[in-house]
Amino acid sequence: MNLSHTLVLVTRPEPQAQALTDAIKKANGQAWSMPMLNIDAIPETQAMRDCLLSLDQFDRIIVTSRPAAKLGMELIEQYWPQLPIHSQWFAIGSSTASELGHYDVRSQFSENGVDSEALLELDTFSKVESEKLLIIKGIGGRGLLEEQLNNLGARVQTLEVYQRSRPVYERNAVVKKLESNSINVILCGSGETLTNLGYYLPMPYRADYRLLVPSERVARQAHSLGFQKVTNTRGASNEVMLQALEAVRE
């Protein structure tokens, strides 16, 4: 793989941003990290402890993101040196599944997308009535997964393990980074990352850059924000992003 034609701005949160930046450089591309999302662990509360202690009561455990996987498993391992054996684990996207794999958790995920809609399309979610499900996630975000599972008759509980925030930069910092390095591609791994990028990147600049996003939903959001050259990579893993960058020729 040779990415010598690409000059890339990576906007995903750390430490994922640095890992992807390094991978691009290893493939002869040029890349700069400028996270558009901060991820901060939530201090443990009694409600979180109560949920963790009852982990063996859940039929299915769904993990929504890589930070949720990492921070969630760090909490779980404090209480469960050996995980309950009957629970089925699910991940949104292969990257989240890979992160769970670092903790020896085998999870199912959809090959057709990296969002809640794709996960819910798995046949196994057609019959969840009366089952007890846990969603490990960050504060806020989309409520679609919980809403749809409740509608299907599941009993859903959430375990929020981190909070997101928009990083603080000077208002012209993104434009300066893009222009001073002649960047031609921007990578956005989520809708919230894209929203924060839009906060810092004025409308007149948005049509000038190729934007890589992980799903059709985020692609539609990008178009609504004034980005014109939008590529749906159909995934957010480093491997998928590198393959998409290889196809960029402008």
ZAMI-795669 format. One line per field, with one value per residue: residue number from 0; residue in one letter; z, x, y of N, C-alpha, C in turn. Coordinates in nm, 3 decimals, decimal comma. Example, Ala and Ser with C-alpha at 12.3 -4.5 7.8 and 13.67 -1.06 7.14 Angstrom:
BEGIN
pos: (0  1)
code: (A  S)
npz: (0,780  0,708)
npx: (1,319  1,285)
npy: (-0,569  -0,225)
capz: (0,780  0,714)
capx: (1,230  1,367)
capy: (-0,450  -0,106)
cpz: (0,780  0,787)
cpx: (1,320  1,290)
cpy: (-0,330  0,003)
REM end
This chain:
BEGIN
pos: (0  1  2  3  4  5  6  7  8  9  10  11  12  13  14  15  16  17  18  19  20  21  22  23  24  25  26  27  28  29  30  31  32  33  34  35  36  37  38  39  40  41  42  43  44  45  46  47  48  49  50  51  52  53  54  55  56  57  58  59  60  61  62  63  64  65  66  67  68  69  70  71  72  73  74  75  76  77  78  79  80  81  82  83  84  85  86  87  88  89  90  91  92  93  94  95  96  97  98  99  100  101  102  103  104  105  106  107  108  109  110  111  112  113  114  115  116  117  118  119  120  121  122  123  124  125  126  127  128  129  130  131  132  133  134  135  136  137  138  139  140  141  142  143  144  145  146  147  148  149  150  151  152  153  154  155  156  157  158  159  160  161  162  163  164  165  166  167  168  169  170  171  172  173  174  175  176  177  178  179  180  181  182  183  184  185  186  187  188  189  190  191  192  193  194  195  196  197  198  199  200  201  202  203  204  205  206  207  208  209  210  211  212  213  214  215  216  217  218  219  220  221  222  223  224  225  226  227  228  229  230  231  232  233  234  235  236  237  238  239  240  241  242  243  244  245  246  247  248  249)
code: (M  N  L  S  H  T  L  V  L  V  T  R  P  E  P  Q  A  Q  A  L  T  D  A  I  K  K  A  N  G  Q  A  W  S  M  P  M  L  N  I  D  A  I  P  E  T  Q  A  M  R  D  C  L  L  S  L  D  Q  F  D  R  I  I  V  T  S  R  P  A  A  K  L  G  M  E  L  I  E  Q  Y  W  P  Q  L  P  I  H  S  Q  W  F  A  I  G  S  S  T  A  S  E  L  G  H  Y  D  V  R  S  Q  F  S  E  N  G  V  D  S  E  A  L  L  E  L  D  T  F  S  K  V  E  S  E  K  L  L  I  I  K  G  I  G  G  R  G  L  L  E  E  Q  L  N  N  L  G  A  R  V  Q  T  L  E  V  Y  Q  R  S  R  P  V  Y  E  R  N  A  V  V  K  K  L  E  S  N  S  I  N  V  I  L  C  G  S  G  E  T  L  T  N  L  G  Y  Y  L  P  M  P  Y  R  A  D  Y  R  L  L  V  P  S  E  R  V  A  R  Q  A  H  S  L  G  F  Q  K  V  T  N  T  R  G  A  S  N  E  V  M  L  Q  A  L  E  A  V  R  E)
npz: (0,000  -0,089  0,013  -0,072  -0,208  -0,047  0,194  0,509  0,747  1,062  1,267  1,476  1,823  2,073  2,208  1,951  1,733  1,708  1,656  1,403  1,254  1,264  1,122  0,867  0,800  0,798  0,566  0,380  0,354  0,444  0,753  0,999  1,332  1,477  1,706  1,718  1,921  2,264  2,498  2,808  3,098  3,319  3,662  3,892  4,013  4,265  4,139  3,899  4,002  4,109  3,874  3,745  3,924  3,882  3,638  3,544  3,508  3,265  2,942  2,696  2,597  2,478  2,313  2,232  2,115  2,060  2,282  2,475  2,490  2,586  2,831  2,957  2,985  3,149  3,386  3,430  3,466  3,720  3,881  3,778  3,736  3,588  3,320  3,309  3,174  3,014  2,883  2,578  2,363  2,185  1,934  1,804  1,502  1,357  1,470  1,737  1,814  1,785  1,984  2,211  2,182  2,276  2,539  2,558  2,485  2,289  2,035  1,849  1,541  1,295  0,952  0,774  0,834  1,058  1,263  1,480  1,339  1,158  1,333  1,449  1,238  1,232  1,235  1,482  1,650  1,604  1,780  2,083  2,292  2,627  2,708  2,892  2,845  2,823  2,752  2,687  2,691  2,598  2,770  2,666  2,314  2,039  2,079  1,957  1,956  2,215  2,222  2,005  2,083  2,321  2,211  2,085  2,288  2,472  2,786  2,877  2,990  3,060  3,072  3,135  3,058  2,984  2,896  2,637  2,485  2,318  2,188  2,280  2,070  1,906  1,707  1,437  1,408  1,280  1,007  0,966  1,012  0,802  0,572  0,599  0,573  0,333  0,320  0,189  0,245  0,485  0,771  0,930  1,198  1,314  1,367  1,564  1,581  1,331  1,356  1,541  1,393  1,199  1,356  1,382  1,121  0,877  0,663  0,386  0,334  0,330  0,098  -0,023  0,049  0,046  0,220  0,440  0,570  0,801  0,749  0,584  0,709  0,840  0,615  0,490  0,682  0,652  0,393  0,443  0,597  0,422  0,305  0,009  -0,132  -0,046  0,091  0,165  0,366  0,470  0,714  1,006  1,089  1,116  0,902  0,706  0,661  0,562  0,322  0,189  0,166  -0,009  -0,245  -0,297  -0,518  -0,553)
npx: (0,085  0,056  0,045  0,136  0,026  -0,151  -0,252  -0,341  -0,595  -0,662  -0,932  -1,035  -1,086  -0,821  -0,674  -0,691  -0,659  -0,382  -0,286  -0,399  -0,289  -0,018  -0,030  -0,098  0,129  0,314  0,243  0,347  0,206  0,111  0,019  -0,179  -0,278  -0,572  -0,779  -1,134  -1,296  -1,325  -1,273  -1,372  -1,340  -1,603  -1,634  -1,662  -1,977  -2,228  -2,451  -2,340  -2,174  -2,366  -2,488  -2,273  -2,219  -2,437  -2,399  -2,416  -2,682  -2,770  -2,887  -2,788  -2,519  -2,440  -2,202  -2,112  -1,902  -1,546  -1,422  -1,617  -1,589  -1,324  -1,316  -1,538  -1,472  -1,248  -1,367  -1,541  -1,363  -1,269  -1,461  -1,534  -1,332  -1,350  -1,564  -1,926  -2,069  -2,292  -2,385  -2,444  -2,235  -2,225  -2,114  -2,090  -1,973  -1,659  -1,426  -1,489  -1,549  -1,295  -1,155  -1,284  -1,193  -0,934  -0,968  -1,032  -1,294  -1,539  -1,732  -2,033  -2,092  -2,221  -2,155  -2,231  -2,234  -2,162  -2,326  -2,615  -2,841  -2,743  -2,657  -2,901  -3,019  -2,924  -3,014  -3,049  -3,155  -3,421  -3,577  -3,613  -3,778  -3,870  -3,613  -3,318  -3,120  -2,806  -2,664  -2,358  -2,212  -2,147  -2,228  -2,526  -2,554  -2,692  -3,024  -3,142  -3,090  -3,155  -3,424  -3,542  -3,497  -3,641  -3,894  -3,917  -3,968  -3,774  -3,597  -3,425  -3,118  -2,881  -2,530  -2,336  -2,019  -1,842  -1,792  -1,846  -1,685  -1,644  -1,333  -1,122  -1,014  -0,839  -1,045  -0,971  -0,798  -0,826  -0,852  -0,601  -0,435  -0,511  -0,451  -0,181  -0,051  -0,128  -0,336  -0,547  -0,743  -0,990  -1,053  -1,335  -1,474  -1,725  -2,063  -2,075  -1,812  -1,794  -1,982  -1,849  -1,621  -1,744  -1,807  -1,567  -1,476  -1,532  -1,817  -1,752  -1,516  -1,571  -1,637  -1,401  -1,255  -1,187  -1,388  -1,391  -1,612  -1,781  -2,033  -2,356  -2,544  -2,385  -2,268  -2,486  -2,534  -2,298  -2,326  -2,545  -2,423  -2,274  -2,050  -1,911  -1,759  -1,781  -1,707  -1,834  -1,702  -1,792  -1,727  -1,514  -1,268  -0,905  -0,794  -0,995  -1,012  -0,755  -0,760  -0,959  -0,834  -0,632  -0,767  -0,819  -0,769  -0,738)
npy: (-0,120  0,219  0,538  0,783  0,990  1,117  1,360  1,395  1,478  1,365  1,310  1,164  1,064  1,056  0,754  0,660  0,829  0,884  0,629  0,573  0,781  0,711  0,471  0,560  0,709  0,505  0,383  0,550  0,785  1,124  1,260  1,426  1,468  1,585  1,584  1,581  1,523  1,471  1,212  1,114  0,927  0,827  0,893  0,625  0,522  0,441  0,337  0,245  0,045  -0,130  -0,216  -0,343  -0,551  -0,709  -0,826  -1,087  -1,131  -1,050  -1,127  -1,049  -0,843  -0,534  -0,341  -0,018  0,129  0,182  0,325  0,267  -0,008  -0,038  0,115  0,013  -0,262  -0,241  -0,163  -0,381  -0,594  -0,550  -0,654  -0,898  -1,133  -1,363  -1,383  -1,385  -1,681  -1,725  -1,501  -1,328  -1,143  -0,835  -0,608  -0,277  -0,244  -0,350  -0,252  -0,198  -0,458  -0,569  -0,431  -0,535  -0,790  -0,773  -0,812  -1,070  -1,119  -1,248  -1,123  -1,060  -0,888  -0,660  -0,706  -0,523  -0,255  0,023  0,114  0,161  0,080  -0,113  -0,315  -0,393  -0,517  -0,772  -1,114  -1,233  -1,042  -1,033  -1,166  -1,085  -1,056  -1,010  -1,064  -0,972  -0,696  -0,532  -0,220  -0,090  0,221  0,567  0,876  1,029  1,069  0,876  0,754  0,545  0,264  0,167  0,247  0,102  -0,164  -0,177  -0,143  -0,386  -0,550  -0,614  -0,595  -0,330  -0,202  0,056  0,117  0,372  0,480  0,675  1,021  1,259  1,540  1,855  1,939  2,218  2,462  2,732  2,943  2,953  2,744  2,493  2,557  2,676  2,454  2,284  2,437  2,511  2,271  2,175  1,990  1,734  1,549  1,462  1,272  1,147  0,984  0,958  1,082  1,280  1,365  1,480  1,688  1,852  1,915  2,071  2,289  2,419  2,454  2,679  2,733  2,810  2,669  2,401  2,263  2,212  1,991  1,640  1,419  1,154  0,923  0,696  0,575  0,561  0,721  0,916  1,022  1,145  1,342  1,487  1,595  1,759  1,949  2,088  1,976  1,849  1,662  1,364  1,053  0,740  0,509  0,276  0,162  0,191  0,113  0,108  -0,033  -0,027  0,249  0,303  0,158  0,302  0,549  0,483  0,476  0,737  0,998  1,270)
capz: (0,000  -0,099  0,030  -0,089  -0,270  0,049  0,308  0,580  0,882  1,138  1,369  1,580  1,955  2,114  2,138  1,817  1,632  1,688  1,593  1,260  1,196  1,248  1,016  0,739  0,776  0,766  0,427  0,301  0,349  0,544  0,834  1,119  1,424  1,542  1,753  1,728  2,029  2,385  2,568  2,948  3,180  3,425  3,794  3,927  4,106  4,321  4,035  3,809  4,073  4,116  3,740  3,720  4,009  3,829  3,498  3,506  3,487  3,130  2,833  2,590  2,631  2,354  2,335  2,119  2,059  2,115  2,420  2,562  2,509  2,671  2,966  3,015  3,026  3,263  3,503  3,449  3,515  3,863  3,951  3,717  3,679  3,484  3,275  3,305  3,052  2,931  2,815  2,442  2,346  2,054  1,917  1,686  1,418  1,377  1,558  1,874  1,837  1,800  2,117  2,306  2,168  2,359  2,673  2,538  2,468  2,151  2,014  1,715  1,488  1,157  0,845  0,678  0,878  1,190  1,341  1,548  1,240  1,105  1,437  1,468  1,123  1,255  1,258  1,624  1,722  1,570  1,893  2,210  2,387  2,767  2,741  2,963  2,766  2,874  2,652  2,743  2,600  2,657  2,803  2,549  2,189  1,981  2,163  1,869  1,994  2,334  2,186  1,920  2,160  2,409  2,127  2,052  2,409  2,559  2,906  2,843  3,087  3,004  3,159  3,072  3,115  2,947  2,842  2,523  2,483  2,204  2,227  2,268  1,984  1,850  1,604  1,304  1,418  1,180  0,876  0,962  1,000  0,667  0,467  0,614  0,537  0,203  0,342  0,088  0,291  0,628  0,817  1,043  1,233  1,374  1,346  1,661  1,535  1,216  1,408  1,602  1,283  1,141  1,445  1,361  0,980  0,820  0,547  0,254  0,318  0,339  -0,034  -0,079  0,101  0,044  0,355  0,454  0,685  0,814  0,724  0,501  0,796  0,859  0,483  0,472  0,771  0,592  0,283  0,500  0,654  0,314  0,243  -0,122  -0,174  0,069  0,063  0,270  0,369  0,519  0,826  1,071  1,134  1,048  0,775  0,611  0,628  0,476  0,189  0,127  0,132  -0,126  -0,362  -0,316  -0,618  -0,580)
capx: (0,000  0,133  -0,043  0,219  -0,055  -0,249  -0,217  -0,464  -0,626  -0,732  -1,008  -1,092  -1,027  -0,704  -0,548  -0,714  -0,609  -0,238  -0,266  -0,431  -0,187  0,104  -0,053  -0,093  0,270  0,383  0,210  0,407  0,122  0,137  -0,102  -0,175  -0,387  -0,639  -0,904  -1,255  -1,379  -1,257  -1,338  -1,330  -1,406  -1,691  -1,601  -1,752  -2,085  -2,293  -2,539  -2,254  -2,132  -2,481  -2,504  -2,161  -2,233  -2,547  -2,369  -2,456  -2,826  -2,803  -2,880  -2,704  -2,446  -2,408  -2,101  -2,141  -1,786  -1,417  -1,405  -1,708  -1,529  -1,204  -1,348  -1,633  -1,403  -1,163  -1,455  -1,593  -1,258  -1,253  -1,565  -1,552  -1,208  -1,401  -1,692  -2,040  -2,051  -2,411  -2,419  -2,396  -2,178  -2,240  -2,040  -2,121  -1,855  -1,547  -1,326  -1,534  -1,530  -1,152  -1,118  -1,332  -1,105  -0,816  -1,005  -1,076  -1,439  -1,582  -1,858  -2,090  -2,115  -2,270  -2,058  -2,295  -2,236  -2,103  -2,420  -2,718  -2,929  -2,680  -2,659  -3,037  -3,057  -2,884  -3,131  -3,061  -3,230  -3,564  -3,647  -3,550  -3,885  -3,850  -3,472  -3,258  -3,006  -2,726  -2,592  -2,244  -2,205  -2,115  -2,343  -2,588  -2,549  -2,820  -3,104  -3,214  -3,072  -3,238  -3,565  -3,588  -3,497  -3,758  -4,012  -3,921  -4,006  -3,660  -3,578  -3,295  -3,049  -2,759  -2,416  -2,262  -1,885  -1,761  -1,862  -1,781  -1,688  -1,575  -1,205  -1,112  -0,908  -0,868  -1,148  -0,912  -0,692  -0,844  -0,818  -0,455  -0,376  -0,538  -0,385  -0,035  0,002  -0,186  -0,414  -0,652  -0,843  -1,022  -1,119  -1,428  -1,520  -1,858  -2,143  -2,040  -1,683  -1,825  -2,046  -1,746  -1,542  -1,822  -1,800  -1,440  -1,445  -1,636  -1,887  -1,686  -1,403  -1,610  -1,644  -1,266  -1,182  -1,245  -1,423  -1,418  -1,700  -1,797  -2,165  -2,446  -2,605  -2,290  -2,251  -2,599  -2,507  -2,190  -2,384  -2,630  -2,336  -2,208  -1,940  -1,957  -1,681  -1,798  -1,694  -1,877  -1,606  -1,865  -1,652  -1,432  -1,142  -0,787  -0,776  -1,093  -0,974  -0,636  -0,804  -1,032  -0,734  -0,558  -0,849  -0,831  -0,673  -0,760)
capy: (0,000  0,343  0,653  0,902  1,096  1,168  1,444  1,360  1,524  1,262  1,383  1,078  1,091  0,980  0,728  0,607  0,923  0,864  0,498  0,584  0,869  0,630  0,372  0,632  0,742  0,380  0,354  0,659  0,905  1,227  1,271  1,509  1,439  1,697  1,523  1,663  1,468  1,426  1,101  1,115  0,825  0,875  0,835  0,515  0,555  0,323  0,281  0,169  -0,077  -0,220  -0,273  -0,434  -0,670  -0,792  -0,853  -1,223  -1,136  -1,003  -1,225  -0,993  -0,721  -0,462  -0,237  0,072  0,199  0,139  0,372  0,191  -0,139  -0,028  0,161  -0,082  -0,384  -0,210  -0,167  -0,517  -0,684  -0,530  -0,730  -1,029  -1,189  -1,452  -1,328  -1,478  -1,761  -1,740  -1,376  -1,306  -1,010  -0,776  -0,483  -0,196  -0,228  -0,442  -0,190  -0,223  -0,601  -0,591  -0,383  -0,635  -0,906  -0,754  -0,859  -1,209  -1,123  -1,271  -1,053  -1,059  -0,755  -0,661  -0,679  -0,433  -0,116  0,053  0,193  0,084  0,019  -0,234  -0,418  -0,440  -0,599  -0,911  -1,200  -1,268  -0,939  -1,040  -1,228  -1,044  -1,028  -1,050  -1,078  -0,859  -0,650  -0,421  -0,142  -0,017  0,334  0,695  0,960  1,094  0,995  0,836  0,666  0,453  0,124  0,141  0,264  -0,008  -0,289  -0,169  -0,166  -0,528  -0,623  -0,643  -0,512  -0,271  -0,117  0,115  0,145  0,482  0,472  0,791  1,137  1,322  1,686  1,914  1,998  2,363  2,514  2,864  2,925  2,935  2,645  2,387  2,614  2,691  2,321  2,235  2,516  2,512  2,141  2,137  1,867  1,715  1,454  1,466  1,151  1,164  0,852  0,955  1,201  1,384  1,419  1,566  1,809  1,937  1,968  2,180  2,404  2,490  2,473  2,763  2,678  2,826  2,577  2,260  2,200  2,198  1,874  1,507  1,379  1,011  0,897  0,550  0,519  0,642  0,822  1,027  1,084  1,238  1,455  1,567  1,672  1,864  2,051  2,162  1,902  1,802  1,544  1,276  0,910  0,648  0,398  0,158  0,108  0,292  0,056  0,160  -0,103  0,026  0,387  0,298  0,116  0,414  0,651  0,439  0,504  0,882  1,047  1,413)
cpz: (0,000  -0,096  0,011  -0,150  -0,171  0,158  0,391  0,715  0,949  1,256  1,480  1,714  1,979  2,207  1,995  1,708  1,604  1,619  1,444  1,189  1,169  1,134  0,878  0,703  0,737  0,621  0,335  0,281  0,451  0,622  0,958  1,203  1,485  1,590  1,764  1,835  2,144  2,448  2,711  3,027  3,288  3,557  3,834  4,034  4,163  4,220  3,935  3,875  4,080  3,982  3,713  3,801  3,960  3,683  3,452  3,483  3,343  3,027  2,722  2,639  2,500  2,387  2,211  2,052  2,121  2,256  2,519  2,591  2,607  2,815  3,035  3,065  3,143  3,393  3,534  3,510  3,665  3,943  3,901  3,655  3,571  3,447  3,287  3,170  2,962  2,851  2,673  2,428  2,201  2,050  1,796  1,612  1,456  1,470  1,705  1,909  1,860  1,938  2,224  2,302  2,250  2,503  2,667  2,535  2,319  2,132  1,869  1,671  1,344  1,060  0,751  0,723  1,018  1,271  1,401  1,449  1,188  1,208  1,451  1,352  1,136  1,292  1,406  1,703  1,684  1,686  2,022  2,319  2,523  2,803  2,812  2,892  2,836  2,757  2,723  2,646  2,671  2,691  2,677  2,426  2,140  2,075  2,084  1,917  2,112  2,300  2,107  1,998  2,261  2,332  2,091  2,175  2,501  2,682  2,900  2,957  3,021  3,113  3,087  3,139  3,074  2,900  2,732  2,542  2,360  2,250  2,204  2,185  1,953  1,731  1,465  1,301  1,311  1,041  0,862  0,943  0,858  0,562  0,479  0,573  0,403  0,211  0,239  0,131  0,442  0,662  0,938  1,075  1,293  1,344  1,441  1,628  1,421  1,262  1,466  1,497  1,218  1,225  1,416  1,214  0,913  0,690  0,415  0,229  0,297  0,205  -0,089  -0,044  0,081  0,187  0,355  0,583  0,686  0,775  0,638  0,584  0,813  0,725  0,456  0,560  0,710  0,478  0,337  0,559  0,548  0,257  0,113  -0,167  -0,056  0,024  0,184  0,265  0,417  0,629  0,883  1,116  1,059  0,910  0,669  0,567  0,537  0,334  0,115  0,085  0,007  -0,254  -0,390  -0,414  -0,652  -0,461)
cpx: (0,088  0,038  0,032  0,142  -0,149  -0,184  -0,344  -0,473  -0,710  -0,800  -1,063  -1,024  -0,901  -0,747  -0,565  -0,657  -0,461  -0,210  -0,293  -0,330  -0,059  0,089  -0,046  0,052  0,349  0,358  0,253  0,316  0,168  0,008  -0,076  -0,297  -0,441  -0,776  -1,018  -1,349  -1,288  -1,340  -1,284  -1,410  -1,491  -1,648  -1,707  -1,851  -2,145  -2,385  -2,459  -2,211  -2,246  -2,503  -2,395  -2,174  -2,343  -2,524  -2,418  -2,606  -2,866  -2,786  -2,787  -2,641  -2,400  -2,312  -2,099  -2,019  -1,658  -1,394  -1,495  -1,651  -1,413  -1,241  -1,445  -1,563  -1,309  -1,243  -1,498  -1,487  -1,231  -1,348  -1,578  -1,420  -1,237  -1,541  -1,803  -2,043  -2,174  -2,445  -2,363  -2,350  -2,194  -2,165  -2,093  -1,990  -1,742  -1,441  -1,361  -1,516  -1,383  -1,104  -1,163  -1,243  -0,979  -0,841  -1,063  -1,228  -1,470  -1,720  -1,903  -2,108  -2,163  -2,157  -2,108  -2,300  -2,182  -2,196  -2,526  -2,809  -2,872  -2,684  -2,798  -3,086  -3,011  -3,006  -3,155  -3,143  -3,379  -3,645  -3,573  -3,655  -3,856  -3,704  -3,421  -3,129  -2,937  -2,656  -2,483  -2,209  -2,149  -2,242  -2,396  -2,577  -2,688  -2,893  -3,175  -3,207  -3,161  -3,386  -3,618  -3,595  -3,612  -3,885  -4,029  -3,950  -3,893  -3,663  -3,436  -3,243  -2,923  -2,655  -2,330  -2,126  -1,795  -1,850  -1,778  -1,784  -1,612  -1,443  -1,205  -0,990  -0,939  -0,960  -1,090  -0,808  -0,704  -0,806  -0,667  -0,386  -0,393  -0,455  -0,233  0,028  -0,052  -0,266  -0,525  -0,762  -0,863  -1,095  -1,206  -1,490  -1,658  -1,932  -2,106  -1,905  -1,706  -1,890  -1,943  -1,651  -1,613  -1,820  -1,677  -1,410  -1,557  -1,692  -1,811  -1,572  -1,447  -1,615  -1,506  -1,198  -1,260  -1,266  -1,457  -1,496  -1,738  -1,931  -2,247  -2,512  -2,512  -2,263  -2,364  -2,580  -2,402  -2,243  -2,470  -2,548  -2,254  -2,084  -1,990  -1,885  -1,676  -1,790  -1,738  -1,787  -1,669  -1,787  -1,561  -1,297  -1,025  -0,770  -0,870  -1,054  -0,851  -0,671  -0,876  -0,935  -0,656  -0,633  -0,863  -0,725  -0,699  -0,716)
cpy: (0,125  0,461  0,785  1,019  1,163  1,252  1,454  1,429  1,417  1,328  1,295  1,103  1,009  0,865  0,676  0,698  0,899  0,732  0,503  0,673  0,792  0,531  0,438  0,664  0,617  0,339  0,468  0,779  1,006  1,250  1,354  1,477  1,568  1,649  1,624  1,611  1,428  1,314  1,098  1,012  0,890  0,813  0,733  0,558  0,425  0,257  0,198  0,039  -0,178  -0,291  -0,377  -0,563  -0,762  -0,831  -0,990  -1,237  -1,098  -1,115  -1,179  -0,863  -0,658  -0,349  -0,148  0,132  0,146  0,196  0,299  0,054  -0,132  0,008  0,068  -0,207  -0,359  -0,211  -0,310  -0,608  -0,665  -0,619  -0,873  -1,076  -1,292  -1,405  -1,431  -1,551  -1,760  -1,615  -1,374  -1,161  -0,964  -0,642  -0,408  -0,173  -0,322  -0,384  -0,213  -0,370  -0,634  -0,546  -0,481  -0,759  -0,895  -0,802  -1,001  -1,222  -1,141  -1,209  -1,067  -0,913  -0,768  -0,631  -0,570  -0,288  -0,102  0,141  0,101  0,012  -0,112  -0,347  -0,477  -0,525  -0,744  -0,994  -1,226  -1,165  -0,938  -1,098  -1,194  -1,019  -1,091  -1,075  -0,953  -0,822  -0,534  -0,353  -0,064  0,095  0,457  0,771  1,026  1,007  0,960  0,740  0,558  0,309  0,088  0,147  0,145  -0,139  -0,291  -0,197  -0,313  -0,615  -0,660  -0,551  -0,459  -0,183  -0,063  0,132  0,249  0,494  0,589  0,904  1,200  1,473  1,734  1,975  2,149  2,399  2,660  2,846  2,902  2,824  2,537  2,438  2,629  2,557  2,267  2,307  2,509  2,380  2,089  2,007  1,857  1,618  1,470  1,337  1,182  1,030  0,844  1,084  1,314  1,447  1,517  1,696  1,905  1,993  2,085  2,306  2,488  2,520  2,552  2,703  2,695  2,727  2,432  2,189  2,166  2,066  1,745  1,461  1,231  0,987  0,749  0,491  0,614  0,751  0,942  1,096  1,184  1,362  1,546  1,653  1,787  1,978  2,125  2,097  1,839  1,675  1,446  1,130  0,831  0,526  0,268  0,086  0,214  0,239  0,119  0,097  -0,049  0,167  0,389  0,256  0,228  0,524  0,612  0,471  0,653  0,929  1,193  1,494)
REM end
